[in-house]
């Protein structure tokens, strides 16, 4: 995260669930990286990475976006797969210049 080609304050980490967002925020904080929950973000300029769910990311855009997708082994129900596809699209469109995708398996 410290080597992103964009300032942390211009970047966001987006997940599909609150649990994943909270887990990522805790890991980042423990590594000494400043974070701001997207639910608390009002558009002010600062040097903290914005972290939250795709639902909270609707609206603002960021110079760089890292999407963290937590996957489970096994089949995904069709309804859930469609929801994930829509969430992926929303998350990807929040990035102006840079987009990274990470998949974490539970």
Biopython code that builds the backbone (N, CA, C, O; Angstrom):
import numpy as np
from Bio.PDB.StructureBuilder import StructureBuilder

atoms = [
    (1, "UNK", "N", (0.815, -1.193, 0.000)),
    (1, "UNK", "CA", (0.000, 0.000, 0.000)),
    (1, "UNK", "C", (0.862, 1.261, 0.000)),
    (1, "UNK", "O", (0.491, 2.285, -0.573)),
    (2, "UNK", "N", (2.003, 1.164, 0.647)),
    (2, "UNK", "CA", (2.880, 2.346, 0.719)),
    (2, "UNK", "C", (3.531, 2.667, -0.628)),
    (2, "UNK", "O", (4.073, 3.758, -0.806)),
    (3, "UNK", "N", (3.484, 1.739, -1.567)),
    (3, "UNK", "CA", (4.123, 1.936, -2.860)),
    (3, "UNK", "C", (3.127, 2.174, -3.988)),
    (3, "UNK", "O", (3.477, 2.052, -5.162)),
    (4, "UNK", "N", (1.890, 2.511, -3.641)),
    (4, "UNK", "CA", (0.905, 2.820, -4.679)),
    (4, "UNK", "C", (1.378, 4.020, -5.492)),
    (4, "UNK", "O", (2.032, 4.911, -4.951)),
    (5, "UNK", "N", (1.057, 4.055, -6.774)),
    (5, "UNK", "CA", (1.457, 5.192, -7.599)),
    (5, "UNK", "C", (0.547, 6.410, -7.426)),
    (5, "UNK", "O", (0.645, 7.375, -8.183)),
    (6, "UNK", "N", (-0.331, 6.363, -6.435)),
    (6, "UNK", "CA", (-1.221, 7.484, -6.129)),
    (6, "UNK", "C", (-1.137, 7.756, -4.627)),
    (6, "UNK", "O", (-0.835, 6.845, -3.856)),
    (7, "UNK", "N", (-1.398, 8.984, -4.203)),
    (7, "UNK", "CA", (-1.409, 9.264, -2.763)),
    (7, "UNK", "C", (-2.502, 8.449, -2.066)),
    (7, "UNK", "O", (-3.579, 8.254, -2.628)),
    (8, "UNK", "N", (-2.235, 7.974, -0.851)),
    (8, "UNK", "CA", (-3.228, 7.189, -0.119)),
    (8, "UNK", "C", (-4.546, 7.938, 0.030)),
    (8, "UNK", "O", (-5.613, 7.325, -0.001)),
    (9, "UNK", "N", (-4.483, 9.231, 0.187)),
    (9, "UNK", "CA", (-5.694, 10.027, 0.338)),
    (9, "UNK", "C", (-6.543, 10.081, -0.916)),
    (9, "UNK", "O", (-7.698, 10.503, -0.867)),
    (10, "UNK", "N", (-5.986, 9.661, -2.035)),
    (10, "UNK", "CA", (-6.706, 9.632, -3.308)),
    (10, "UNK", "C", (-7.060, 8.212, -3.729)),
    (10, "UNK", "O", (-7.409, 7.962, -4.882)),
    (11, "UNK", "N", (-6.965, 7.274, -2.765)),
    (11, "UNK", "CA", (-7.184, 5.866, -3.079)),
    (11, "UNK", "C", (-8.235, 5.274, -2.146)),
    (11, "UNK", "O", (-8.488, 5.790, -1.057)),
    (12, "UNK", "N", (-8.841, 4.173, -2.605)),
    (12, "UNK", "CA", (-9.833, 3.467, -1.801)),
    (12, "UNK", "C", (-9.632, 1.969, -1.925)),
    (12, "UNK", "O", (-9.211, 1.460, -2.964)),
    (13, "UNK", "N", (-9.946, 1.277, -0.837)),
    (13, "UNK", "CA", (-9.993, -0.171, -0.820)),
    (13, "UNK", "C", (-11.463, -0.527, -0.672)),
    (13, "UNK", "O", (-12.110, -0.119, 0.292)),
    (14, "UNK", "N", (-11.994, -1.290, -1.628)),
    (14, "UNK", "CA", (-13.418, -1.589, -1.665)),
    (14, "UNK", "C", (-13.628, -3.097, -1.565)),
    (14, "UNK", "O", (-12.961, -3.880, -2.242)),
    (15, "UNK", "N", (-14.567, -3.486, -0.710)),
    (15, "UNK", "CA", (-14.928, -4.893, -0.541)),
    (15, "UNK", "C", (-16.439, -5.046, -0.752)),
    (15, "UNK", "O", (-17.157, -4.057, -0.902)),
    (16, "UNK", "N", (-16.900, -6.279, -0.762)),
    (16, "UNK", "CA", (-18.334, -6.498, -0.953)),
    (16, "UNK", "C", (-19.089, -6.628, 0.358)),
    (16, "UNK", "O", (-20.319, -6.596, 0.359)),
    (17, "UNK", "N", (-18.382, -6.775, 1.477)),
    (17, "UNK", "CA", (-19.082, -6.941, 2.751)),
    (17, "UNK", "C", (-18.464, -6.078, 3.842)),
    (17, "UNK", "O", (-17.287, -5.723, 3.786)),
    (18, "UNK", "N", (-19.281, -5.750, 4.830)),
    (18, "UNK", "CA", (-18.789, -4.991, 5.977)),
    (18, "UNK", "C", (-17.715, -5.757, 6.728)),
    (18, "UNK", "O", (-16.729, -5.172, 7.175)),
    (19, "UNK", "N", (-17.903, -7.079, 6.873)),
    (19, "UNK", "CA", (-16.921, -7.880, 7.598)),
    (19, "UNK", "C", (-15.551, -7.809, 6.920)),
    (19, "UNK", "O", (-14.531, -7.656, 7.592)),
    (20, "UNK", "N", (-15.529, -7.919, 5.598)),
    (20, "UNK", "CA", (-14.259, -7.833, 4.865)),
    (20, "UNK", "C", (-13.651, -6.443, 4.976)),
    (20, "UNK", "O", (-12.437, -6.308, 5.131)),
    (21, "UNK", "N", (-14.481, -5.414, 4.897)),
    (21, "UNK", "CA", (-13.983, -4.038, 5.013)),
    (21, "UNK", "C", (-13.368, -3.803, 6.390)),
    (21, "UNK", "O", (-12.298, -3.203, 6.499)),
    (22, "UNK", "N", (-14.043, -4.275, 7.443)),
    (22, "UNK", "CA", (-13.517, -4.102, 8.799)),
    (22, "UNK", "C", (-12.225, -4.884, 8.994)),
    (22, "UNK", "O", (-11.297, -4.401, 9.643)),
    (23, "UNK", "N", (-12.161, -6.089, 8.437)),
    (23, "UNK", "CA", (-10.949, -6.903, 8.546)),
    (23, "UNK", "C", (-9.777, -6.224, 7.837)),
    (23, "UNK", "O", (-8.670, -6.166, 8.371)),
    (24, "UNK", "N", (-10.028, -5.713, 6.631)),
    (24, "UNK", "CA", (-8.965, -5.025, 5.883)),
    (24, "UNK", "C", (-8.514, -3.765, 6.620)),
    (24, "UNK", "O", (-7.317, -3.490, 6.709)),
    (25, "UNK", "N", (-9.466, -3.004, 7.146)),
    (25, "UNK", "CA", (-9.116, -1.777, 7.868)),
    (25, "UNK", "C", (-8.262, -2.095, 9.091)),
    (25, "UNK", "O", (-7.292, -1.391, 9.369)),
    (26, "UNK", "N", (-8.614, -3.142, 9.815)),
    (26, "UNK", "CA", (-7.838, -3.524, 10.994)),
    (26, "UNK", "C", (-6.420, -3.929, 10.619)),
    (26, "UNK", "O", (-5.465, -3.549, 11.296)),
    (27, "UNK", "N", (-6.280, -4.698, 9.542)),
    (27, "UNK", "CA", (-4.943, -5.104, 9.089)),
    (27, "UNK", "C", (-4.106, -3.890, 8.673)),
    (27, "UNK", "O", (-2.922, -3.798, 8.996)),
    (28, "UNK", "N", (-4.737, -2.969, 7.957)),
    (28, "UNK", "CA", (-4.021, -1.773, 7.517)),
    (28, "UNK", "C", (-3.598, -0.918, 8.705)),
    (28, "UNK", "O", (-2.468, -0.432, 8.749)),
    (29, "UNK", "N", (-4.491, -0.735, 9.660)),
    (29, "UNK", "CA", (-4.167, 0.045, 10.861)),
    (29, "UNK", "C", (-3.014, -0.592, 11.619)),
    (29, "UNK", "O", (-2.119, 0.109, 12.092)),
    (30, "UNK", "N", (-3.026, -1.927, 11.741)),
    (30, "UNK", "CA", (-1.952, -2.607, 12.469)),
    (30, "UNK", "C", (-0.609, -2.456, 11.760)),
    (30, "UNK", "O", (0.446, -2.581, 12.382)),
    (31, "UNK", "N", (-0.654, -2.184, 10.442)),
    (31, "UNK", "CA", (0.574, -1.957, 9.675)),
    (31, "UNK", "C", (0.970, -0.480, 9.672)),
    (31, "UNK", "O", (1.943, -0.097, 9.023)),
    (32, "UNK", "N", (0.217, 0.346, 10.394)),
    (32, "UNK", "CA", (0.552, 1.762, 10.488)),
    (32, "UNK", "C", (0.043, 2.611, 9.338)),
    (32, "UNK", "O", (0.526, 3.722, 9.122)),
    (33, "UNK", "N", (-0.926, 2.097, 8.603)),
    (33, "UNK", "CA", (-1.489, 2.842, 7.476)),
    (33, "UNK", "C", (-2.791, 3.491, 7.928)),
    (33, "UNK", "O", (-3.690, 2.821, 8.435)),
    (34, "UNK", "N", (-2.878, 4.789, 7.738)),
    (34, "UNK", "CA", (-4.070, 5.517, 8.133)),
    (34, "UNK", "C", (-5.242, 5.195, 7.222)),
    (34, "UNK", "O", (-5.104, 5.181, 5.999)),
    (35, "UNK", "N", (-6.398, 4.938, 7.826)),
    (35, "UNK", "CA", (-7.595, 4.618, 7.053)),
    (35, "UNK", "C", (-8.755, 5.496, 7.499)),
    (35, "UNK", "O", (-8.807, 5.972, 8.633)),
    (36, "UNK", "N", (-9.668, 5.690, 6.583)),
    (36, "UNK", "CA", (-10.910, 6.401, 6.841)),
    (36, "UNK", "C", (-12.034, 5.539, 6.291)),
    (36, "UNK", "O", (-12.027, 5.179, 5.114)),
    (37, "UNK", "N", (-12.996, 5.208, 7.139)),
    (37, "UNK", "CA", (-14.131, 4.413, 6.680)),
    (37, "UNK", "C", (-14.914, 5.208, 5.649)),
    (37, "UNK", "O", (-15.164, 6.398, 5.844)),
    (38, "UNK", "N", (-15.301, 4.572, 4.567)),
    (38, "UNK", "CA", (-16.080, 5.255, 3.534)),
    (38, "UNK", "C", (-17.372, 5.835, 4.098)),
    (38, "UNK", "O", (-17.855, 6.863, 3.622)),
    (39, "UNK", "N", (-17.931, 5.180, 5.109)),
    (39, "UNK", "CA", (-19.161, 5.689, 5.704)),
    (39, "UNK", "C", (-18.936, 7.015, 6.427)),
    (39, "UNK", "O", (-19.886, 7.763, 6.655)),
    (40, "UNK", "N", (-17.684, 7.312, 6.790)),
    (40, "UNK", "CA", (-17.347, 8.580, 7.445)),
    (40, "UNK", "C", (-16.755, 9.598, 6.483)),
    (40, "UNK", "O", (-16.480, 10.733, 6.874)),
    (41, "UNK", "N", (-16.558, 9.206, 5.235)),
    (41, "UNK", "CA", (-15.903, 10.067, 4.239)),
    (41, "UNK", "C", (-16.903, 11.067, 3.674)),
    (41, "UNK", "O", (-17.943, 10.693, 3.131)),
    (42, "UNK", "N", (-16.563, 12.349, 3.813)),
    (42, "UNK", "CA", (-17.450, 13.416, 3.323)),
    (42, "UNK", "C", (-16.806, 14.181, 2.173)),
    (42, "UNK", "O", (-17.259, 15.269, 1.819)),
    (43, "UNK", "N", (-15.752, 13.616, 1.589)),
    (43, "UNK", "CA", (-15.108, 14.260, 0.453)),
    (43, "UNK", "C", (-13.927, 15.138, 0.816)),
    (43, "UNK", "O", (-13.295, 15.718, -0.066)),
    (44, "UNK", "N", (-13.616, 15.245, 2.103)),
    (44, "UNK", "CA", (-12.499, 16.081, 2.527)),
    (44, "UNK", "C", (-11.165, 15.455, 2.112)),
    (44, "UNK", "O", (-11.021, 14.233, 2.062)),
    (45, "UNK", "N", (-10.219, 16.304, 1.824)),
    (45, "UNK", "CA", (-8.894, 15.849, 1.404)),
    (45, "UNK", "C", (-8.071, 15.528, 2.649)),
    (45, "UNK", "O", (-7.958, 16.350, 3.558)),
    (46, "UNK", "N", (-7.507, 14.346, 2.679)),
    (46, "UNK", "CA", (-6.586, 13.966, 3.740)),
    (46, "UNK", "C", (-5.621, 12.925, 3.186)),
    (46, "UNK", "O", (-5.622, 12.651, 1.986)),
    (47, "UNK", "N", (-4.802, 12.346, 4.053)),
    (47, "UNK", "CA", (-3.796, 11.390, 3.579)),
    (47, "UNK", "C", (-4.128, 9.949, 3.980)),
    (47, "UNK", "O", (-3.242, 9.096, 4.025)),
    (48, "UNK", "N", (-5.396, 9.681, 4.268)),
    (48, "UNK", "CA", (-5.798, 8.340, 4.695)),
    (48, "UNK", "C", (-6.453, 7.573, 3.547)),
    (48, "UNK", "O", (-7.170, 8.144, 2.725)),
    (49, "UNK", "N", (-6.191, 6.276, 3.511)),
    (49, "UNK", "CA", (-6.812, 5.379, 2.549)),
    (49, "UNK", "C", (-8.274, 5.212, 2.935)),
    (49, "UNK", "O", (-8.583, 4.974, 4.103)),
    (50, "UNK", "N", (-9.166, 5.335, 1.977)),
    (50, "UNK", "CA", (-10.587, 5.145, 2.235)),
    (50, "UNK", "C", (-10.890, 3.653, 2.126)),
    (50, "UNK", "O", (-10.451, 2.998, 1.181)),
    (51, "UNK", "N", (-11.646, 3.108, 3.099)),
    (51, "UNK", "CA", (-11.940, 1.682, 3.142)),
    (51, "UNK", "C", (-13.428, 1.487, 3.388)),
    (51, "UNK", "O", (-14.001, 2.088, 4.297)),
    (52, "UNK", "N", (-14.049, 0.641, 2.571)),
    (52, "UNK", "CA", (-15.456, 0.360, 2.788)),
    (52, "UNK", "C", (-16.033, -0.566, 1.741)),
    (52, "UNK", "O", (-15.323, -1.128, 0.908)),
    (53, "UNK", "N", (-17.344, -0.704, 1.811)),
    (53, "UNK", "CA", (-18.041, -1.614, 0.900)),
    (53, "UNK", "C", (-18.375, -0.918, -0.411)),
    (53, "UNK", "O", (-18.333, 0.306, -0.528)),
    (54, "UNK", "N", (-18.705, -1.740, -1.378)),
    (54, "UNK", "CA", (-19.099, -1.224, -2.690)),
    (54, "UNK", "C", (-20.335, -0.334, -2.557)),
    (54, "UNK", "O", (-20.488, 0.625, -3.314)),
    (55, "UNK", "N", (-21.207, -0.639, -1.616)),
    (55, "UNK", "CA", (-22.409, 0.187, -1.419)),
    (55, "UNK", "C", (-22.040, 1.591, -0.959)),
    (55, "UNK", "O", (-22.647, 2.569, -1.396)),
    (56, "UNK", "N", (-21.053, 1.693, -0.086)),
    (56, "UNK", "CA", (-20.590, 3.006, 0.396)),
    (56, "UNK", "C", (-19.764, 3.738, -0.655)),
    (56, "UNK", "O", (-19.627, 4.960, -0.597)),
    (57, "UNK", "N", (-19.217, 3.003, -1.608)),
    (57, "UNK", "CA", (-18.356, 3.607, -2.629)),
    (57, "UNK", "C", (-19.143, 4.190, -3.788)),
    (57, "UNK", "O", (-18.570, 4.862, -4.646)),
    (58, "UNK", "N", (-20.442, 3.947, -3.830)),
    (58, "UNK", "CA", (-21.244, 4.512, -4.923)),
    (58, "UNK", "C", (-21.219, 6.024, -4.828)),
    (58, "UNK", "O", (-21.489, 6.595, -3.771)),
    (59, "UNK", "N", (-20.892, 6.670, -5.937)),
    (59, "UNK", "CA", (-20.858, 8.130, -5.960)),
    (59, "UNK", "C", (-19.461, 8.675, -6.136)),
    (59, "UNK", "O", (-19.115, 9.134, -7.224)),
    (60, "UNK", "N", (-18.632, 8.637, -5.076)),
    (60, "UNK", "CA", (-17.298, 9.230, -5.230)),
    (60, "UNK", "C", (-16.414, 8.381, -6.139)),
    (60, "UNK", "O", (-16.615, 7.175, -6.276)),
    (61, "UNK", "N", (-15.440, 9.032, -6.749)),
    (61, "UNK", "CA", (-14.438, 8.273, -7.480)),
    (61, "UNK", "C", (-13.083, 8.592, -6.877)),
    (61, "UNK", "O", (-12.926, 9.577, -6.155)),
    (62, "UNK", "N", (-12.118, 7.759, -7.179)),
    (62, "UNK", "CA", (-10.798, 7.858, -6.579)),
    (62, "UNK", "C", (-9.748, 7.676, -7.664)),
    (62, "UNK", "O", (-9.990, 7.009, -8.670)),
    (63, "UNK", "N", (-8.590, 8.268, -7.455)),
    (63, "UNK", "CA", (-7.514, 8.136, -8.434)),
    (63, "UNK", "C", (-7.103, 6.673, -8.560)),
    (63, "UNK", "O", (-6.793, 6.209, -9.657)),
    (64, "UNK", "N", (-7.099, 5.950, -7.457)),
    (64, "UNK", "CA", (-6.766, 4.535, -7.475)),
    (64, "UNK", "C", (-7.727, 3.746, -6.611)),
    (64, "UNK", "O", (-8.150, 4.220, -5.556)),
    (65, "UNK", "N", (-8.073, 2.553, -7.045)),
    (65, "UNK", "CA", (-8.974, 1.687, -6.292)),
    (65, "UNK", "C", (-8.381, 0.282, -6.239)),
    (65, "UNK", "O", (-7.940, -0.266, -7.249)),
    (66, "UNK", "N", (-8.382, -0.285, -5.036)),
    (66, "UNK", "CA", (-8.014, -1.674, -4.837)),
    (66, "UNK", "C", (-9.275, -2.401, -4.405)),
    (66, "UNK", "O", (-9.852, -2.087, -3.364)),
    (67, "UNK", "N", (-9.701, -3.364, -5.194)),
    (67, "UNK", "CA", (-10.873, -4.166, -4.860)),
    (67, "UNK", "C", (-10.376, -5.463, -4.237)),
    (67, "UNK", "O", (-9.586, -6.189, -4.841)),
    (68, "UNK", "N", (-10.842, -5.749, -3.028)),
    (68, "UNK", "CA", (-10.484, -6.987, -2.351)),
    (68, "UNK", "C", (-11.725, -7.862, -2.322)),
    (68, "UNK", "O", (-12.739, -7.525, -1.712)),
    (69, "UNK", "N", (-11.613, -8.990, -2.998)),
    (69, "UNK", "CA", (-12.733, -9.919, -3.117)),
    (69, "UNK", "C", (-12.418, -11.173, -2.313)),
    (69, "UNK", "O", (-11.440, -11.870, -2.585)),
    (70, "UNK", "N", (-13.259, -11.452, -1.320)),
    (70, "UNK", "CA", (-13.088, -12.654, -0.501)),
    (70, "UNK", "C", (-13.952, -13.747, -1.099)),
    (70, "UNK", "O", (-15.166, -13.585, -1.229)),
    (71, "UNK", "N", (-13.333, -14.857, -1.463)),
    (71, "UNK", "CA", (-14.076, -15.958, -2.096)),
    (71, "UNK", "C", (-14.024, -17.199, -1.223)),
    (71, "UNK", "O", (-13.101, -17.399, -0.434)),
    (72, "UNK", "N", (-15.026, -18.007, -1.390)),
    (72, "UNK", "CA", (-15.112, -19.284, -0.677)),
    (72, "UNK", "C", (-15.099, -20.403, -1.713)),
    (72, "UNK", "O", (-15.557, -20.232, -2.843)),
    (73, "UNK", "N", (-14.573, -21.533, -1.307)),
    (73, "UNK", "CA", (-14.591, -22.689, -2.194)),
    (73, "UNK", "C", (-16.018, -23.207, -2.326)),
    (73, "UNK", "O", (-16.817, -23.098, -1.395)),
    (74, "UNK", "N", (-16.323, -23.761, -3.467)),
    (74, "UNK", "CA", (-17.632, -24.347, -3.682)),
    (74, "UNK", "C", (-18.463, -23.533, -4.648)),
    (74, "UNK", "O", (-18.064, -22.446, -5.066)),
    (75, "UNK", "N", (-19.623, -24.064, -5.001)),
    (75, "UNK", "CA", (-20.479, -23.387, -5.976)),
    (75, "UNK", "C", (-21.091, -22.110, -5.410)),
    (75, "UNK", "O", (-21.361, -22.001, -4.214)),
    (76, "UNK", "N", (-21.299, -21.156, -6.301)),
    (76, "UNK", "CA", (-21.932, -19.890, -5.943)),
    (76, "UNK", "C", (-23.339, -19.897, -6.538)),
    (76, "UNK", "O", (-23.501, -20.104, -7.740)),
    (77, "UNK", "N", (-24.363, -19.671, -5.701)),
    (77, "UNK", "CA", (-25.724, -19.625, -6.252)),
    (77, "UNK", "C", (-25.838, -18.557, -7.340)),
    (77, "UNK", "O", (-25.167, -17.527, -7.270)),
    (78, "UNK", "N", (-26.679, -18.796, -8.338)),
    (78, "UNK", "CA", (-26.810, -17.890, -9.477)),
    (78, "UNK", "C", (-27.152, -16.466, -9.045)),
    (78, "UNK", "O", (-26.606, -15.507, -9.592)),
    (79, "UNK", "N", (-28.057, -16.317, -8.062)),
    (79, "UNK", "CA", (-28.443, -14.974, -7.617)),
    (79, "UNK", "C", (-27.256, -14.228, -7.010)),
    (79, "UNK", "O", (-27.083, -13.027, -7.220)),
    (80, "UNK", "N", (-26.447, -14.964, -6.258)),
    (80, "UNK", "CA", (-25.276, -14.357, -5.636)),
    (80, "UNK", "C", (-24.233, -13.996, -6.697)),
    (80, "UNK", "O", (-23.583, -12.956, -6.595)),
    (81, "UNK", "N", (-24.073, -14.834, -7.695)),
    (81, "UNK", "CA", (-23.117, -14.559, -8.769)),
    (81, "UNK", "C", (-23.508, -13.295, -9.528)),
    (81, "UNK", "O", (-22.645, -12.500, -9.899)),
    (82, "UNK", "N", (-24.799, -13.110, -9.759)),
    (82, "UNK", "CA", (-25.264, -11.898, -10.447)),
    (82, "UNK", "C", (-25.014, -10.652, -9.599)),
    (82, "UNK", "O", (-24.594, -9.620, -10.123)),
    (83, "UNK", "N", (-25.268, -10.742, -8.306)),
    (83, "UNK", "CA", (-25.010, -9.619, -7.402)),
    (83, "UNK", "C", (-23.529, -9.276, -7.393)),
    (83, "UNK", "O", (-23.163, -8.103, -7.472)),
    (84, "UNK", "N", (-22.672, -10.291, -7.298)),
    (84, "UNK", "CA", (-21.228, -10.056, -7.310)),
    (84, "UNK", "C", (-20.781, -9.394, -8.609)),
    (84, "UNK", "O", (-19.921, -8.514, -8.586)),
    (85, "UNK", "N", (-21.347, -9.800, -9.729)),
    (85, "UNK", "CA", (-20.985, -9.202, -11.015)),
    (85, "UNK", "C", (-21.350, -7.715, -11.027)),
    (85, "UNK", "O", (-20.568, -6.894, -11.508)),
    (86, "UNK", "N", (-22.513, -7.364, -10.510)),
    (86, "UNK", "CA", (-22.911, -5.956, -10.450)),
    (86, "UNK", "C", (-22.000, -5.173, -9.503)),
    (86, "UNK", "O", (-21.609, -4.044, -9.801)),
    (87, "UNK", "N", (-21.667, -5.777, -8.363)),
    (87, "UNK", "CA", (-20.786, -5.113, -7.404)),
    (87, "UNK", "C", (-19.393, -4.895, -7.997)),
    (87, "UNK", "O", (-18.774, -3.855, -7.772)),
    (88, "UNK", "N", (-18.909, -5.871, -8.751)),
    (88, "UNK", "CA", (-17.602, -5.721, -9.400)),
    (88, "UNK", "C", (-17.600, -4.534, -10.355)),
    (88, "UNK", "O", (-16.639, -3.766, -10.405)),
    (89, "UNK", "N", (-18.674, -4.391, -11.105)),
    (89, "UNK", "CA", (-18.776, -3.284, -12.046)),
    (89, "UNK", "C", (-18.776, -1.945, -11.317)),
    (89, "UNK", "O", (-18.062, -1.024, -11.714)),
    (90, "UNK", "N", (-19.561, -1.831, -10.268)),
    (90, "UNK", "CA", (-19.604, -0.583, -9.501)),
    (90, "UNK", "C", (-18.234, -0.275, -8.917)),
    (90, "UNK", "O", (-17.762, 0.858, -9.012)),
    (91, "UNK", "N", (-17.590, -1.266, -8.315)),
    (91, "UNK", "CA", (-16.269, -1.050, -7.716)),
    (91, "UNK", "C", (-15.253, -0.604, -8.762)),
    (91, "UNK", "O", (-14.475, 0.318, -8.516)),
    (92, "UNK", "N", (-15.255, -1.245, -9.915)),
    (92, "UNK", "CA", (-14.291, -0.906, -10.968)),
    (92, "UNK", "C", (-14.500, 0.506, -11.501)),
    (92, "UNK", "O", (-13.537, 1.172, -11.879)),
    (93, "UNK", "N", (-15.735, 0.965, -11.534)),
    (93, "UNK", "CA", (-15.992, 2.298, -12.086)),
    (93, "UNK", "C", (-15.674, 3.413, -11.103)),
    (93, "UNK", "O", (-15.808, 4.584, -11.455)),
    (94, "UNK", "N", (-15.262, 3.095, -9.898)),
    (94, "UNK", "CA", (-14.854, 4.131, -8.928)),
    (94, "UNK", "C", (-13.426, 4.589, -9.191)),
    (94, "UNK", "O", (-13.012, 5.625, -8.671)),
    (95, "UNK", "N", (-12.661, 3.842, -9.988)),
    (95, "UNK", "CA", (-11.250, 4.165, -10.250)),
    (95, "UNK", "C", (-11.127, 5.094, -11.451)),
    (95, "UNK", "O", (-11.665, 4.813, -12.521)),
    (96, "UNK", "N", (-10.409, 6.214, -11.264)),
    (96, "UNK", "CA", (-10.142, 7.130, -12.378)),
    (96, "UNK", "C", (-8.919, 6.707, -13.181)),
    (96, "UNK", "O", (-8.963, 6.686, -14.411)),
    (97, "UNK", "N", (-7.821, 6.368, -12.493)),
    (97, "UNK", "CA", (-6.558, 6.105, -13.181)),
    (97, "UNK", "C", (-6.007, 4.690, -12.984)),
    (97, "UNK", "O", (-5.444, 4.106, -13.911)),
    (98, "UNK", "N", (-6.169, 4.143, -11.780)),
    (98, "UNK", "CA", (-5.558, 2.854, -11.465)),
    (98, "UNK", "C", (-6.582, 1.949, -10.793)),
    (98, "UNK", "O", (-7.365, 2.384, -9.949)),
    (99, "UNK", "N", (-6.557, 0.676, -11.189)),
    (99, "UNK", "CA", (-7.445, -0.317, -10.597)),
    (99, "UNK", "C", (-6.644, -1.585, -10.330)),
    (99, "UNK", "O", (-5.984, -2.112, -11.225)),
    (100, "UNK", "N", (-6.707, -2.070, -9.093)),
    (100, "UNK", "CA", (-6.062, -3.320, -8.721)),
    (100, "UNK", "C", (-7.137, -4.251, -8.200)),
    (100, "UNK", "O", (-8.120, -3.810, -7.605)),
    (101, "UNK", "N", (-6.945, -5.538, -8.425)),
    (101, "UNK", "CA", (-7.914, -6.523, -7.975)),
    (101, "UNK", "C", (-7.183, -7.584, -7.169)),
    (101, "UNK", "O", (-6.178, -8.129, -7.624)),
    (102, "UNK", "N", (-7.682, -7.880, -5.978)),
    (102, "UNK", "CA", (-7.090, -8.916, -5.128)),
    (102, "UNK", "C", (-8.172, -9.930, -4.778)),
    (102, "UNK", "O", (-9.300, -9.560, -4.450)),
    (103, "UNK", "N", (-7.825, -11.190, -4.849)),
    (103, "UNK", "CA", (-8.741, -12.232, -4.436)),
    (103, "UNK", "C", (-8.141, -12.946, -3.239)),
    (103, "UNK", "O", (-7.006, -13.421, -3.290)),
    (104, "UNK", "N", (-8.899, -13.016, -2.176)),
    (104, "UNK", "CA", (-8.485, -13.681, -0.951)),
    (104, "UNK", "C", (-9.402, -14.864, -0.743)),
    (104, "UNK", "O", (-10.625, -14.724, -0.739)),
    (105, "UNK", "N", (-8.812, -16.019, -0.573)),
    (105, "UNK", "CA", (-9.617, -17.231, -0.331)),
    (105, "UNK", "C", (-9.691, -17.496, 1.163)),
    (105, "UNK", "O", (-8.686, -17.453, 1.873)),
    (106, "UNK", "N", (-10.901, -17.771, 1.621)),
    (106, "UNK", "CA", (-11.064, -18.093, 3.050)),
    (106, "UNK", "C", (-10.621, -19.511, 3.322)),
    (106, "UNK", "O", (-10.681, -19.968, 4.464)),
]
sb = StructureBuilder()
sb.init_structure("model")
sb.init_model(0)
sb.init_chain("A")
sb.init_seg("    ")
for serial, (resi, resn, name, xyz) in enumerate(atoms, 1):
    if name == "N":
        sb.init_residue(resn, " ", resi, " ")
    sb.init_atom(name, np.array(xyz, "f"), 0.0, 1.0, " ", f" {name:<3s}", serial, name[0])
structure = sb.get_structure()
